[in-house]
């Protein structure tokens, strides 16, 4: 257990020491929130859907958690490059614990980033509708973070170096984001898009956050929770398996 | 302490290590020499559980590192050819993580960490981030870290690569000291023949995956009739330069492997 803790702590220390990166990583969500939030606001309003800022804020929070958790999983590649991975792989600790420490650390960092962006959203004018269910948003943040940290570790274990990074970014992380309904409502979509959004795990995370923050939902909060928990469990197993197969 | 019998490792059609057998006694400093790409690092990786041998047997302190991975891992420390520190953490934090991963009790961990950092002249700068250290300091920290859990065997894979003569000398002095005081068995590789001659009790020379000579530095010099170990080494392995760089076909293969994952 102490191995899990120390590797978790390592992720925390690295996160808190990279203040520049923390600030830099807020740039993109702020753009989406402020430019899209206020830019598309009038159109959204005229279509009779209410405030776009209100709508997009949970999406932006979900996006932050997604990026942050996938990147921390892919941090494996940096550790491979800079050698620290080997130090953990020859240690007399089951690989499962090493993977668990990393994943938990990555997920915690992602949730912290998500909370930071939540504060930015509140400052920008986002107002949750049901105050009583606001704490439940944290549960969805954690679920999203675990799902995508595990996915990041699974991918990070399968790649040899940074060459594949762009590929993962463009063909996996960005589609997950754009197909999640973070930026547009999921109802009334063309058939193909509707199917694509319904197989994207992030859709359920963001839908879940909207249900607890705004009281609107597409799949239903219960379905959201079940799907995220199930996908998370599967990805943790896959990630642990891929991680146990790493040879240097 | 280390028994290796008929060890073989193949990667596809390429045989990196071909039927290698040797023994290292307890408390011995054993140098494993060979040109680039001869199979030194592959052998170390198999000895340290990072690679699975194709065939043959390994015994570390009476344990099979494949079957009793974690037990075997507790018994050795390793300094890799390339760095394996976390540059964002301080020297003391790198030691701390290592101590916890190797289940060293807290009190002992602190105490040994202090002793070793002092011995390797890093105590004054223990709180600094490792990325600010010079190459020599990083090397020393890695070796200090390798000793933290009082291993019975220490593997050093080209520990002096890229170090100036001062750091190299100092490093070997430390290694010899710990070898004598803690009876640690040392298994090292290096390209500096004079170092091997000076430090090692026994030497094995590997070329194209096969052992070509084994014995004390003196015996190897006598066997080849050469005055220095460097000349003896060249006589044994020839003077052609080994091509280690990957051709374009190899690079394609690596790219494909990237997606199949894990195995290289």
Interface residues (C-beta under 8 A of the other chain):
Chain A: X2 X3 X5 X6 X7 X10 X13 X14 X17 X18 X82 X83 X84 X85 X86 X87 X88 X89 X90 X91 X92 X93 X94 X157 X158 X159 X160 X161 X163 X164 X242 X245 X246 X247 X248
Chain B: X45 X48 X49 X50 X51 X52 X69 X70 X71 X73 X74 X78 X80 X82 X83 X84 X85 X86 X87 X88 X89 X93 X96 X97 X98 X100 X101 X102 X103 X129 X254 X255 X257 X258 X259 X261 X262 X263 X264
